[in-house]
Amino acid sequence: MSGAKVPTLLTVLAGGFETQPEAFAYLLQEAGRYGLSFDLADVDVIQSARPVRLAHYFRPAIVARIEALMGAADTVIVVRPSTLTARRDFPGSGSDLRLLGRFAGEIIEAEQDRTWR
């Protein structure tokens, strides 16, 4: 059983990476430049089936806007509210990541009282 969908403001970044691990590693490196740490569970690196996967977070009009803003980038990164999104100047100039914007979306909150067997 899944948790409830919760409205939230999601930060969307774009860049060019050959693999998801490469994108995660770069994101960790960039965060380190600012002395930030974050939970990788707050980040979704999307390379394939982008419109379908973005639709899990955003309305169709926002998905289309994100796709248009990506330009030549092949990777989109969706970041839940976290230390990364609290820092308004992240990513900074000179980064291979580009801030596409902050968009209204939804996330699924995990059930807190779930007992796993």
Backbone bond lengths (Angstrom), bond angles and torsions (degrees), N, CA, C in turn:
res aa  C-N    CA-C-N  psi(-1)  N-CA   C-N-CA  omega(-1)  CA-C   N-CA-C  phi
1 M - - - 1.439 - - 1.524 108.45 -
2 S 1.315 118.27 139.31 1.457 120.76 -177.22 1.521 110.52 -100.44
3 G 1.333 115.65 164.78 1.448 121.37 179.03 1.517 111.39 -79.59
4 A 1.311 115.05 -176.30 1.458 121.56 -178.16 1.523 110.86 -82.03
5 K 1.343 115.64 148.90 1.460 120.45 173.12 1.521 108.33 -77.69
6 V 1.325 114.91 132.56 1.455 121.48 -176.55 1.525 108.78 -123.22
7 P 1.354 118.30 127.42 1.460 119.51 176.91 1.527 110.43 -68.09
8 T 1.318 116.08 141.97 1.464 120.64 -179.98 1.524 109.92 -159.37
9 L 1.304 115.91 166.53 1.456 122.40 175.57 1.524 107.62 -97.50
10 L 1.330 116.40 118.63 1.460 121.93 -176.92 1.522 110.11 -107.85
11 T 1.317 115.83 137.11 1.458 122.04 177.14 1.519 108.37 -90.84
12 V 1.338 115.89 135.37 1.460 120.63 -178.22 1.530 109.11 -122.30
13 L 1.330 114.71 125.84 1.460 123.06 178.54 1.520 108.90 -115.78
14 A 1.321 116.75 159.61 1.463 120.80 176.30 1.516 109.26 -138.78
15 G 1.333 114.93 154.41 1.453 120.97 178.07 1.511 110.16 -170.46
16 G 1.303 115.71 -178.06 1.459 121.46 178.50 1.519 110.11 -115.67
17 F 1.313 116.92 111.30 1.463 121.84 -178.47 1.521 109.08 -137.64
18 E 1.323 116.48 142.73 1.462 120.20 -179.31 1.515 112.58 -75.32
19 T 1.340 116.87 -31.34 1.461 120.30 -177.51 1.528 110.09 -139.09
20 Q 1.325 115.69 161.96 1.463 119.92 175.03 1.527 111.47 -64.04
21 P 1.350 119.16 -44.82 1.467 118.35 177.90 1.535 112.69 -57.34
22 E 1.327 117.13 -36.26 1.464 120.50 177.98 1.530 110.31 -63.94
23 A 1.323 117.17 -41.30 1.465 121.21 178.63 1.526 110.90 -65.44
24 F 1.341 117.07 -44.15 1.467 120.43 177.53 1.526 110.65 -60.85
25 A 1.327 117.32 -44.98 1.464 121.49 -179.23 1.527 110.75 -61.22
26 Y 1.321 116.43 -42.70 1.462 119.77 179.91 1.529 110.56 -65.68
27 L 1.327 116.65 -41.20 1.458 120.71 178.80 1.535 110.68 -61.73
28 L 1.321 117.00 -42.35 1.470 121.03 176.70 1.529 111.00 -62.20
29 Q 1.331 116.34 -41.86 1.465 121.40 178.87 1.527 110.69 -62.68
30 E 1.326 116.79 -46.43 1.466 120.86 -179.81 1.527 111.03 -63.59
31 A 1.328 116.93 -41.33 1.466 120.51 178.09 1.526 109.92 -61.81
32 G 1.325 116.53 -39.32 1.456 121.33 178.83 1.517 112.83 -60.95
33 R 1.320 117.18 -32.77 1.467 121.12 177.40 1.527 111.38 -61.00
34 Y 1.322 116.44 -26.70 1.465 122.34 -179.86 1.525 112.30 -101.68
35 G 1.327 116.93 3.44 1.451 120.46 -177.90 1.522 112.83 70.84
36 L 1.330 116.29 26.11 1.459 121.37 -177.89 1.518 111.00 -101.59
37 S 1.308 115.25 144.96 1.460 120.21 169.72 1.522 106.45 -125.36
38 F 1.318 116.16 155.05 1.460 119.93 -177.90 1.515 109.12 -154.39
39 D 1.302 115.23 164.37 1.457 122.34 179.00 1.527 108.23 -88.85
40 L 1.315 117.60 124.30 1.469 120.43 179.40 1.525 112.13 -59.96
41 A 1.322 117.37 -20.28 1.467 120.62 177.02 1.526 111.69 -68.29
42 D 1.342 117.41 -15.50 1.464 121.52 178.19 1.521 112.44 -87.70
43 V 1.325 117.27 4.27 1.464 122.29 -174.69 1.524 110.02 -126.42
44 D 1.327 115.78 135.30 1.463 120.93 174.32 1.523 107.97 -122.59
45 V 1.321 116.80 112.98 1.462 122.41 176.87 1.520 107.39 -92.49
46 I 1.325 116.09 120.60 1.463 121.37 -174.25 1.527 109.40 -119.10
47 Q 1.330 115.63 121.84 1.458 120.61 177.63 1.521 112.50 -119.40
48 S 1.308 117.81 -37.28 1.467 119.74 -178.54 1.523 109.50 -115.56
49 A 1.319 115.82 155.51 1.471 122.61 -178.93 1.527 110.64 51.86
50 R 1.329 115.70 42.41 1.464 120.09 -175.07 1.527 113.65 -54.06
51 P 1.332 119.44 -52.13 1.472 117.83 -177.67 1.528 113.12 -58.08
52 V 1.315 116.26 -39.54 1.469 120.23 -179.78 1.524 110.21 -66.44
53 R 1.306 116.57 -46.24 1.472 119.90 -177.95 1.519 111.96 -70.94
54 L 1.325 117.51 -36.50 1.464 119.62 176.84 1.524 111.11 -66.08
55 A 1.332 116.70 -30.27 1.470 121.09 179.54 1.524 112.03 -65.17
56 H 1.316 117.78 -16.89 1.463 119.96 174.93 1.528 110.78 -69.84
57 Y 1.329 116.40 -21.85 1.460 121.61 -178.23 1.527 113.83 -107.13
58 F 1.345 116.53 -36.66 1.461 120.52 -166.06 1.528 113.29 -126.24
59 R 1.341 114.70 158.52 1.468 121.79 171.95 1.530 108.90 -66.23
60 P 1.344 117.55 158.15 1.470 120.56 -178.83 1.530 114.20 -55.71
61 A 1.318 118.57 -38.57 1.465 120.44 -179.34 1.529 111.19 -64.79
62 I 1.317 117.05 -36.67 1.468 120.35 178.94 1.521 110.14 -72.42
63 V 1.327 117.28 -38.81 1.471 120.52 176.17 1.528 109.46 -58.06
64 A 1.325 117.42 -45.81 1.467 121.49 179.64 1.525 110.73 -62.55
65 R 1.319 117.13 -39.83 1.466 121.27 179.36 1.534 110.49 -64.23
66 I 1.321 116.67 -44.82 1.472 120.77 178.87 1.522 110.13 -61.28
67 E 1.324 117.29 -46.17 1.473 121.22 178.95 1.531 110.56 -58.65
68 A 1.331 117.57 -40.76 1.462 121.26 179.99 1.530 111.29 -67.89
69 L 1.318 117.08 -37.36 1.466 121.18 -179.18 1.523 113.25 -73.02
70 M 1.324 117.29 -21.20 1.468 120.80 -175.67 1.518 113.29 -63.61
71 G 1.314 117.60 -31.30 1.454 119.34 -177.55 1.514 110.75 61.07
72 A 1.335 117.02 -129.26 1.466 121.61 -177.26 1.530 112.99 -84.15
73 A 1.323 117.87 -4.51 1.470 120.72 -179.47 1.524 109.99 -62.71
74 D 1.330 116.14 144.92 1.468 120.12 -179.98 1.524 112.89 -110.70
75 T 1.329 115.85 -0.68 1.459 120.65 -176.95 1.521 109.38 -132.66
76 V 1.314 115.35 132.85 1.463 120.87 174.59 1.529 107.36 -117.58
77 I 1.323 115.38 140.37 1.460 121.36 -178.65 1.523 108.24 -122.83
78 V 1.321 115.63 121.35 1.466 121.83 177.86 1.524 107.22 -101.98
79 V 1.337 115.84 126.61 1.462 120.77 -176.89 1.529 109.54 -119.38
80 R 1.327 115.00 123.54 1.468 120.82 174.69 1.526 108.91 -69.12
81 P 1.331 117.48 161.66 1.467 119.20 175.76 1.535 110.66 -53.19
82 S 1.320 115.59 126.35 1.465 121.93 -174.73 1.520 109.03 -165.23
83 T 1.324 116.48 -173.03 1.463 119.93 177.34 1.528 111.11 -60.91
84 L 1.321 117.15 -31.91 1.472 120.01 178.48 1.516 111.49 -65.13
85 T 1.324 116.72 -43.84 1.463 119.99 -175.95 1.521 111.78 -78.48
86 A 1.319 117.39 -19.92 1.461 120.57 177.78 1.527 110.82 -72.82
87 R 1.300 116.46 -23.38 1.465 122.20 -179.37 1.526 108.60 -88.23
88 R 1.327 117.75 104.25 1.469 122.18 -173.36 1.529 113.53 -68.09
89 D 1.323 117.90 -20.90 1.466 119.73 -179.14 1.528 112.21 -97.70
90 F 1.325 116.49 17.94 1.470 120.50 177.34 1.511 109.08 -102.95
91 P 1.307 120.49 133.95 1.463 127.40 -7.79 1.525 110.62 -77.53
92 G 1.295 115.73 152.09 1.453 120.39 -176.92 1.521 113.35 -83.64
93 S 1.316 114.47 178.72 1.463 119.77 178.10 1.524 108.88 -64.85
94 G 1.301 116.04 147.03 1.456 121.13 -178.32 1.517 113.73 87.19
95 S 1.326 116.99 -4.28 1.463 120.87 179.40 1.526 110.29 -80.40
96 D 1.329 115.82 151.18 1.466 120.61 173.25 1.524 111.29 -80.08
97 L 1.329 116.69 -4.87 1.463 121.71 175.18 1.520 109.01 -97.39
98 R 1.315 115.43 144.89 1.461 120.82 178.82 1.524 108.22 -124.90
99 L 1.322 116.02 130.96 1.459 120.93 177.18 1.525 108.79 -75.06
100 L 1.334 117.00 118.15 1.462 120.79 176.42 1.516 111.08 -85.93
101 G 1.319 116.45 -27.68 1.459 120.21 178.06 1.509 111.96 147.39
102 R 1.310 112.94 -177.94 1.463 121.56 175.36 1.513 106.41 -118.52
103 F 1.323 116.34 124.74 1.458 121.51 -171.08 1.524 111.08 -126.14
104 A 1.328 115.49 145.08 1.464 120.91 175.17 1.520 108.81 -68.34
105 G 1.315 116.12 129.00 1.457 120.51 -179.93 1.511 110.68 -151.35
106 E 1.316 115.07 -165.41 1.463 121.61 179.17 1.520 109.16 -136.29
107 I 1.319 114.53 144.65 1.459 120.81 172.90 1.522 108.02 -126.41
108 I 1.302 116.22 158.73 1.458 120.67 176.14 1.518 107.55 -99.12
109 E 1.311 115.19 119.47 1.461 120.72 177.81 1.515 109.04 -83.28
110 A 1.306 116.35 132.10 1.466 121.00 178.67 1.520 109.98 -67.13
111 E 1.307 115.16 146.81 1.461 119.83 176.30 1.521 108.96 -68.53
112 Q 1.313 116.88 132.77 1.464 121.48 -176.11 1.521 113.46 -81.97
113 D 1.324 117.35 -33.11 1.464 120.50 -173.31 1.520 113.36 -97.77
114 R 1.291 117.05 19.93 1.465 121.23 -176.66 1.529 109.95 -74.99
115 T 1.302 116.68 132.09 1.460 122.02 175.48 1.520 108.31 -105.14
116 W 1.326 116.57 119.86 1.470 121.48 -179.35 1.515 108.94 -93.50
117 R 1.307 116.20 139.04 1.472 121.13 -179.52 1.499 110.10 -114.94
